Amino acid sequence: MLKKLAKPAMALLAITGLLAGLNFMPVLNLRTAGMNEIKGNWVTVYYEKEMSAAQGVLALADPESQRIAGKLGFDSPQNICLYVYDKQKGLGDD
């Protein structure tokens, strides 16, 4: 009885693992094709078309990098990459 359940259970586990891997694939490559970048002292903002939104994000995030680093336990600011997408579904679309 246990042997009959082992193969379907392994197949279900493999399919679940495959689906979980596919679900997280877009997170492995956050930068879409054709993204532009704006660099601050500690923050780099990548954006598709909305330059004004990216500039706003940079203006808010770059001065706060020292405070954020301190809250996270770092002695100095760390390089931070932020991504601004034109559409919510843009994450992972090429």
N, C-alpha and C positions, 0 to 999 in steps of 0.2 A: 504494500500500500504506500509506504513512504517513498519507494523508488518511482512509483507512478506520479507522485506529486513533485519530485525533484526536477525533472525536465521542464515542466510548465513553469515552475517557480523560478528556475534559472532564466528561462526565456523572458518571463515578465520582468525580472530584475535587469536583464540586459536591455530590454526595450525602455524601461524607466530610466536607466543610466544614459542611454542614447538621447532620449527626449530632454533630459536635464542638461546634457551637454549642448544640444542644439539651442536650448533656451538661453544659455549664457554666452553663446558665441558672439553676438554683437558687442558684448561688454569687453571682449578681448581686443577689439579694434574700434576705439571711440571716434577716431578721426575719419570722417567720410571723404570721399574723393572731392577735390576742389575746395577744401576748406582753407580759409585765410587765417592769419594769426596776427595778434597785437601783443607786444611784450611790454611788461612793466618791469619794475625792479625785481620782484619775486614771483609775479603772476604772469602766465601766458594764457591768453584767451583765444581759442580757436572758434571761428564762426563761419557760417555758410554765406549768407547775403546781408544779414542785418548788422551792418557795421556800427550803427548808433547803439544798438543793444549791447554789442560786445564792448564798446567804449564805456558804456554805463557800468557794466559788470566789472571791468578793469578798474574804473575810478572808485568803485566801492571796495573791491577785494584787495587791491595792492596796498593801500595804507593800513589795512587790518591784518596783514600777513604776520607782523610781529606779535600781535595779540593772540592770533589763532595759534601760532607756533608755541607760545607760552602756555596756552590752555592745553595743548597736546603734550606738553612736557619737554619741548625742544628749547635749547638755549638761544637759538637764532632762527630767523625765518627760513622756511624751506621753499624750494621751487614748487609752485603750484600750477597745474594745468587745468583750465576750465573749458568746457565745451558748450557752445550756444548753437542750438539747432533751430532752423526755421519752423519746423513742424515737429510735434511730439513723436510721431512715428519715424522721424529721420534717423533715430539711433540705429545704426547698423545697416541702413539702406545705402546702396551704391548707385 
